Amino acid sequence: MAQPEDRPEYRRDARNTAEGGPVPISVQRGVPDGAEERVAELYWEAFGRKLGAALNPPATGRQFIATHLHRDRAVVALAGDRVVGVAGFQLEGRGLTGGGVADVLTTYGLFRGVPRLALLAVLERTPAPRQLVMDGIAVDADFRGNGIGSLLLRETFRVAADHRCDEVRLDVIDVNPRARALYERHGFTAVRTEQTPYLRRLMGFGAVTTMHRAIAPPAGERP
């Protein structure tokens, strides 16, 4: 039986340009079977500086992410059958990147694993009731600048609406102004900024801004 993300109404198509000429881009819900390592690669490319403190070395970190992915907690952009963009999110207690205490200790060992758990706890964000929390957007370098981030955001908003969420929340770091500009163009507003100078040397950023965007109910439904 086809899963919801496989049905035609769950696909959004656009045509973007990458090196080599026009490439049709489709957007769907869920990480395709077998694309876990590709998604982990994109995530590490985008967030490796932040995640590396907890999950280095890079090869081990990428494999940890791939092994513990929750495939239904993402929207992906595809060029043909290749994943070229991903937006992960947390909803109803589960996010795209999984792995618990036992998984970290099994992968890194007790003495190296315990401090890594403390760092991962710093990055943890728990959704409030009726809230979807975005984990971030990662786009293949060869496909950037062609609106894929916007496509992923719009489909994530639809996911939130379909799950009866009132808002989408995300955090953006101070060293990523392009991401913040993208979020602002799509209706996000800053609600607070936390100064984190103690993380600058370790993770590469010194402040985190939390942003919210309201979500309208699905068409035909009253708030």
Secondary structure, 3 states (H helix, E strand, C coil): CCCHHHCHHHCEEEEEEECCEEEEEEEEECCCCCCHHHHHHHHHHHHHHHHHHHHCCHHHHHHHHHHCECCCCEEEEEECCEEEEEEEEEECCECCECCCHHHHHHHHCHHHHHHHHHHHHHHCCCCCCCEEEEEEEEECHHHCCCCHHHHHHHHHHHHHHHCCCCEEEEEEECCCHHHHHHHHHCCCEEEEEEECHHHHHHHCCCEEEEEEEECCCCCCCCC
